[in-house]
Amino acid sequence: MCTESAFFKAQSSAPLIGSGSSSDFVDSASEAGLGNSRGLGNSRPLFTYEELVKATNGFSDENLLGEGGFGSVYKGCLPDGREIAVKQLKIGGGQGEREFKAEVEIISRVHHRHLVSLVGYCISDNRRLLVYDYVPNNSLYYHLHGPDRPVLEWPVRVRVAAGAARGIAYLHEDCHPRIIHRDIKSSNILLDSNFEARVSDFGLAKLALDVDTHISTRVMGTFGYVAPEYASSGKLTEKSDVYSFGVVLLELITGRKPVDASQPLGDESLVEWARPLLSNALENGEVDHLVDPRLERNYVESEMLQMIEIAAACVRHSSAKRPRMGQVVRAFDNLAASDLTNGMRVGESEAFNSTQQSEEIRWFRRMAFGSQDYSTDLFTQNSMNSRENRVNEA
């Protein structure tokens, strides 16, 4: 039996912007075999609607976990006691159906400790439902911005950021075809009972083919997180996700929402408010006006400065000057290496090149300041090593 618990009706950080699909992306409906209800063969179970009604107590309000642009999410319990999250897509219109077809195809291929796992799906008349593993500790958005929440401690913020980076890097660099999430935001980063990050909601994701850029017919994403080049032109690369992740890092650093109408006129946008403060922090080491005051200086200053450098590089206006997610993962590896408590397990020790770390930190600083004279080749071998580590984690 599943235990009873209170359910927080998750707040959306901001409304969704439009939606759309593009002929440049794989049409997964035929590949997934959804038309004949066989789904993905035997790789994922096909639930009946009645099974999910029973699992969610009739999709009761008590089981409602949250509501988003495509539908509602309910907590459920299978007969074997396994807890699940059931995403019931809105009935009517092609938008939800497109999300369903894309998500079943994409998520079925993805297995990583920092990504939410698909358990199954349901097709019943015009109903479309997705069944996920239940992640018990709500979202990063909830813990940062929810009412009356205790302060999220700095080590937890670093761990969440590093875990989410690994999950997104896996999508970008280790999945074939590569996967662009398109809706990275703090409410789509779920937390387990140990506050480990699990990136969720691939409903806006597309399968990126082996070309550099793609043009979508309509902009997708969430206001406050959308990269400037994507919002204006629909041009999409993995660097669009990098920008959105940079906004999440700014949330972790500052404790502010990506868009906050309660802030003074001109300061509503987190990124635009933060830009001059980021520059000042990197030039002069002054972080007091940038860092979440609720932390009350309970953080490691060197780690904070490195996190600021990473965030500043990720939210560069120019997508070409942003790092790849594999490079971001390496930067977090370096941040963890600076922890004198070490925390290594037996067999994980390796020679540490302090000169290499210094070069990487300087590289991020140059990116944050917009320098033209940097080379992404610096990270080529490190990214390959990080990729091997991510594959081993998956």
N, C-alpha and C positions, 0 to 999 in steps of 0.2 A: 504494500500500500504506500502511496505517496503521502508525505507529511503535509499538513496544512500550513500555509504561510500567507502573509500579507503581500499584496501585489501592488507595486508602484506603477501607476499609469505614466509611462515614460513621456517626458516632455520632448518635443522636437525643438532643436536649437534654432531652426529657421525653416520657412516654407520651401518646398521643392520648387525648382525653376524648370518649367516645361518638361518635355520628354521627347524622345525620338529614337529613331534607328537609322542605320545607314547601310547602303548596299556594299560598302567597303568591308563590312563585317560578316562573319560566318552566320548564315541563317541556320540556327541550331535545331529548328523544329523537325526537319526531315532527318537530320543526323540522329536526333534523340529518339526518333520513332514515336513521337507523342500522338500522332494521328491514330494509331492502332491500339492505343492504351497499353502497349507493351513497355513503354517508357524506355529505360536504359537496360533492357534485358533483365538479367538477374542481379545486376550490380546494386540496385536500390529498390526497396520494396514499394509496391503500389498499394496505398491504403484505400479502403473504401471510405466514402463520406460518413457512413454510419459509424465506422470505427473511430473516426476523429471526433464526431459528435460526442460519443461516449467518453473518449479520452479527455475532452475539455469540459465535461459536465454541461453539454449543450451550448458550448461557446458562451458561457455565463460571464456576466460582468465581473464576478469575483476572480475569474481566471484571466481577465484582460491584462496583458502586459504592456501594451502600447498601441498607438495608431500612427500610421505614416501616410505618405502620399499614395501608396498603392493598396493599402488595406490595413487590417488589424492583426495583432499577434496575441495568441492565447497560450497560456501554460496548459500542458496536458500530461497525462500519465498513461502509459501503455499497460496492458494486463500483466506484463512481467515486472512492473514497478519502475521501468525506465521513464525518467522525466523528459518531456519534449517541449518544444515551442512550435506552435502551428501558425503559420502565416496564411491568413485567409484573404486572398486578393479580392479587390472590389469587383463586383459583377457588372458586366457591361463595358463596352469600349475596348479597343484593342490594346490600350496601354498596359493593363494588368496582364493580359494574355502574353504580350511580348516579353514582359518581365519574367513570367513563369517559364516560358520556353527557354529563354536565355539562362535563367538561373539553374534550372535542372541540368542543362547541358554543362554549364561551367562548374558548378559546385560539385557535381559528381566526379569530376576529374581532380579535385583539389583536396589534398590531405596534408595538413601541417598543424603543428601544436598551437600556432597563433592565429588559426583561421577556424571559423565555426563550421562544423560538419553537417552535411545534409544527411538526414535519416531516411527520407522518402518523400513521396508526393501523392497527390490525389487529383484525378480528373473525374468529375461527375457532372454530366450535362454541361452547363455553362459555368460550373464552379471550378476554381483552380486553387489548390492549396499546396504549400510547401511545409515539410516537417524537418525541423532541425534538432540537434542536441540542445537541451536547455542549459543555458549559462546562468548560474544562480545569483550573481552579484551585481546585476544591473549593468549600466553603461558608465563610461568615463564621464559623459555629460552629466549624468545624475550625481555622481560623486563630486564633481567640480562645481556644479551650478544648482543642484537640487536644494530645496528649502531645508534649513536646519540640519545640514549635513556636517559632520565633523571634518576638520581640515585634512585633506589628503596629504600625507607626509611626503617630503621630498624624495626619499629613497623609493617610495611606491611610484611616484610620478616618473622617475627615471626608468624604473622597471617596465612600467606600462608603455612608455615611449619606445624603449628598445624592443620590446616584444611586438608591438604593432609594426615597427619598421621591418622586422624580420618577416612578418606575415606578408606585408605589401611587397617586399623585395622578392619573396618567393613567387608571388603572382606575376611580377614583371619579368623575372629573369630565369625562373626554373620551371615554369609551365609552358607547354607547347600545344597550341599557340600561346603566346604571351597574353596575359590578362590585364586589362586596365580596369580598375575598380569604378572610377568616375564619381563616387560619392563618399570619399573619405571624410569623416567628421567624427567628433567625439561621441555622438550618440550611436555611431556604428562601430565603436570599439567597446565590446562587452568585456566584463571582468569576471573571472572565476573566483572561487572562494579564497584563493591565494593571491588575488589581485594580479593574476597573469592576464595579459591582453589576448582577446580573441576578436579578430576583425570579422565583421558580419555584413550582411545585406549586399549580396552581389547582384541584386536585381537591376542595377544600372550598369553593370559591367558589360563589356563587349570583348570579344576575342580579337586581339590585335594580330593582324597578319604580318608577315615578314616584310613590311615596308615601314618607312620612317614616320609618316603622318597619315591621318585619316580625317575626312570631313564628315561631320554629322549633319543631318538636316535640321535638327533643333538642339538647342543647348539643354543639357541635363546637369544635375548636380544640386547643391544647396547653397543658397545665397550666403555670402560671407566666406565660403570655402572655395568658390570657383576661381580657377586661374584666369588672369586677365585676358590672355590670348584666346582661351577657350570660350569665355563669355562673349567676346566680341566677334569672333569669326567661326567658332565651332571647330577650330583646329585642335586635334587631340593627339597627345603623346603620353608616355609614362610620366613626363615632367608635369603634366596637369595634376596627377596624383601627388607628386612631390610637393607641389605648391599647397595642396589641401592638407597634406601631412604637416607642412610647416605651420599652417594655421593652428592645427591641433597642438603642436609644440608651444606656440604662443599662448594657447589656453592654459597649458600646464605651467608655463613660466609665470604668467600674469594673474591667472585665476579669472580672467575676463571672458565673456562670451564673444563669439566671432562678430556678432552684430548686436549692439545693445542700445536701444532707443532711449534708455534712461540716462545715458552719458551726455555730456554737454554737446551742443551743436558742433559738428566737425570731428568729434571723437567717437562717433558711433561705430565706425569700422575698426576692429581690433588691429588689422594689419597696418592701416594708414596711421592710426594713433601710435603704434609701436615703432614705426620705421625710424623716426629721429631718436627715439630712446635706445633702439638697438645700436645705431651708429655711435651714440654717446657711450654706451656700455662697452663697445668693442674698442673705441678709441681711448677711453679714460678709465675703464674698469668700474664705472659708476652704474650700479644696477638697482639702487634703492627705489627709483621712480618706476621701474619696470616690473620688478618681482612682486608676486602676490603678497600683499601685506599680512595675510593670514598665516603665512609661514613664519613670521616673526624672526626672520634671519636664521631659522633652523634649516640650513642647507649648507652644502660644501661649496664655497665660493668658486673654486676652480671648475667644479662640475657645472655650476650655474652658467659660468662664462662660456664653457664649451657647448652647453645646450643652446645658449643664445646665438653662438656662432653657427650652429647647425640650422637653427630656425631662420636666421637671417639669410643664409644661403638658399634655403628651400623656398622662400617667398620672394626671391628676386623677380623683378618684372620680366626680364628676359628668360625665357624657358631654357635657352642654350646655356645659360650661366648657372642653372640649378644643378645640384648633384644628382646622380642616379641613386635609387634606393639602396643598391648594394654598397655604394660609398657611404651613405648615411649609416647603414648597419656597421660598417667598419669604424666610423667615427664613434658610435656608441660602444663598440668593443674597446676602443682606446680610452673612452671615458671610464669604463669599468676597470680597465687596467690601472687607472690612476688611484683606485681604491686601495689603501694600504692594508686593509683587512684581507685583501686578496680574494678569498672565497673559492679558490680553485680546489677541485677534487683531484684525487690521485690519478695520474695519467694524463691530466689536461695541461700540464705545464709545458711551456715552450719558450725558446729564447725570445726575449723582448728587445726590439730595436728602438731605443729612445730617439735616435736621430730620425728614423722613419716616422715615428709618432709626431715629432715636432714638425716635420715636413707636411704631414697630413693636416695638422691643426692650422699651420700657416696657409695651406691651400683653402681650407674652409674660410679662414679670415679674409683671404683675397676675394673669394667668391662673395662673401657677405658685403664687402666694400665695392664690389662691382669691377674689380680689376680685370683687364682684358688678357693679361699675360699668365694665364694658368693653363695647365694641361690635364685633361682627364686621364691621360695615360698613367699618371702617377698612381692611380688606384687600380690599374688593370689587374695586376697579380693579386692584390689584396681582395678585389672583388671576386676573383676566381676562388680564392681560399674561403671567403665568406659564403660563396655559393655552395662549396662542398660541405661546409658546416650546416647550411640550411637544409641541404638534401638529407644529411644524416639525422637532422631533427625531425624531418617530416614523417 
